[in-house]
Amino acid sequence: MLAERDEFLTSGLRPLSCRSCGTRVLVKKNSPQHTSIQWTTDAATSCPVLAERAAGGVHPALLDTCERLSESIAEAACEGWLTGDG
């Protein structure tokens, strides 16, 4: 069961760099509305936008995804680089 869970969580993840700052994450488009993002570094220090928010007193666990990263993911999906089938 653990192997099936790990396969579900990690299968289809592709490396992607933010086109704004270069921060690298793993991404999977499960559907047009659902995207899985796995940070390979500490998000609150590697992403300048999230680092600024964390420095402002927001706990890193409460930080939403960076809009610039979201735009990079959307552009990659539009280019066909990420597919909705994982």
C-alpha positions as a Markdown table, in Angstrom:
| # | Residue | x | y | z |
|---|---|---|---|---|
| 1 | Met | 0.0 | 0.0 | 0.0 |
| 2 | Leu | 2.8 | 2.4 | 0.7 |
| 3 | Ala | 4.3 | 1.7 | -2.7 |
| 4 | Glu | 0.9 | 2.5 | -4.3 |
| 5 | Arg | 0.6 | 5.7 | -2.3 |
| 6 | Asp | 4.1 | 6.8 | -3.2 |
| 7 | Glu | 3.5 | 6.0 | -6.9 |
| 8 | Phe | 0.3 | 8.1 | -6.8 |
| 9 | Leu | 2.1 | 11.0 | -5.1 |
| 10 | Thr | 5.2 | 11.1 | -7.2 |
| 11 | Ser | 4.3 | 9.5 | -10.6 |
| 12 | Gly | 4.3 | 12.1 | -13.4 |
| 13 | Leu | 6.2 | 14.8 | -11.5 |
| 14 | Arg | 8.4 | 16.8 | -13.8 |
| 15 | Pro | 11.1 | 19.3 | -13.0 |
| 16 | Leu | 10.3 | 22.9 | -13.7 |
| 17 | Ser | 12.1 | 26.1 | -13.1 |
| 18 | Cys | 10.3 | 29.3 | -12.3 |
| 19 | Arg | 10.7 | 31.6 | -15.3 |
| 20 | Ser | 11.0 | 34.6 | -12.9 |
| 21 | Cys | 13.6 | 33.5 | -10.3 |
| 22 | Gly | 14.8 | 30.1 | -11.4 |
| 23 | Thr | 13.6 | 28.2 | -8.3 |
| 24 | Arg | 13.2 | 24.6 | -9.3 |
| 25 | Val | 10.2 | 22.4 | -8.3 |
| 26 | Leu | 8.6 | 19.2 | -9.3 |
| 27 | Val | 5.2 | 19.6 | -11.0 |
| 28 | Lys | 2.3 | 17.4 | -12.0 |
| 29 | Lys | -0.8 | 18.5 | -13.8 |
| 30 | Asn | -3.6 | 16.2 | -12.6 |
| 31 | Ser | -6.3 | 18.1 | -14.5 |
| 32 | Pro | -6.7 | 21.7 | -15.7 |
| 33 | Gln | -7.8 | 22.7 | -12.2 |
| 34 | His | -5.5 | 20.6 | -10.1 |
| 35 | Thr | -1.7 | 20.9 | -10.0 |
| 36 | Ser | 0.7 | 19.1 | -7.6 |
| 37 | Ile | 3.8 | 21.0 | -6.7 |
| 38 | Gln | 6.7 | 19.5 | -4.7 |
| 39 | Trp | 9.4 | 21.8 | -3.6 |
| 40 | Thr | 12.9 | 20.4 | -3.7 |
| 41 | Thr | 14.2 | 23.2 | -1.5 |
| 42 | Asp | 12.9 | 25.3 | 1.3 |
| 43 | Ala | 10.2 | 27.4 | -0.4 |
| 44 | Ala | 10.4 | 30.2 | 2.1 |
| 45 | Thr | 14.1 | 30.8 | 1.4 |
| 46 | Ser | 14.6 | 29.7 | -2.2 |
| 47 | Cys | 11.7 | 31.7 | -3.7 |
| 48 | Pro | 12.2 | 35.5 | -3.4 |
| 49 | Val | 8.4 | 36.2 | -3.2 |
| 50 | Leu | 7.8 | 33.6 | -0.5 |
| 51 | Ala | 10.9 | 34.7 | 1.4 |
| 52 | Glu | 9.6 | 38.2 | 1.5 |
| 53 | Arg | 6.3 | 37.1 | 2.8 |
| 54 | Ala | 7.9 | 34.9 | 5.4 |
| 55 | Ala | 10.2 | 37.8 | 6.5 |
| 56 | Gly | 7.0 | 39.8 | 7.0 |
| 57 | Gly | 5.9 | 37.3 | 9.7 |
| 58 | Val | 3.8 | 34.8 | 7.8 |
| 59 | His | 4.6 | 31.2 | 8.9 |
| 60 | Pro | 6.0 | 29.3 | 5.9 |
| 61 | Ala | 3.4 | 26.5 | 6.3 |
| 62 | Leu | 0.7 | 29.2 | 5.6 |
| 63 | Leu | 2.3 | 30.6 | 2.5 |
| 64 | Asp | 0.3 | 30.1 | -0.7 |
| 65 | Thr | 2.1 | 29.3 | -4.0 |
| 66 | Cys | 4.0 | 32.1 | -5.6 |
| 67 | Glu | 2.0 | 33.8 | -8.3 |
| 68 | Arg | 5.2 | 33.9 | -10.5 |
| 69 | Leu | 5.6 | 30.2 | -10.2 |
| 70 | Ser | 2.0 | 29.6 | -10.9 |
| 71 | Glu | 2.4 | 31.6 | -14.1 |
| 72 | Ser | 5.4 | 29.5 | -15.1 |
| 73 | Ile | 3.4 | 26.4 | -14.6 |
| 74 | Ala | 0.5 | 27.7 | -16.5 |
| 75 | Glu | 2.8 | 28.7 | -19.4 |
| 76 | Ala | 4.4 | 25.3 | -19.4 |
| 77 | Ala | 1.0 | 23.6 | -19.5 |
| 78 | Cys | -0.2 | 25.8 | -22.4 |
| 79 | Glu | 3.0 | 24.9 | -24.3 |
| 80 | Gly | 2.1 | 21.2 | -23.8 |
| 81 | Trp | 5.0 | 20.5 | -21.6 |
| 82 | Leu | 2.7 | 19.4 | -18.7 |
| 83 | Thr | -0.3 | 17.3 | -19.5 |
| 84 | Gly | -3.5 | 16.7 | -17.6 |
| 85 | Asp | -3.0 | 13.0 | -17.4 |
| 86 | Gly | -0.1 | 13.2 | -15.0 |
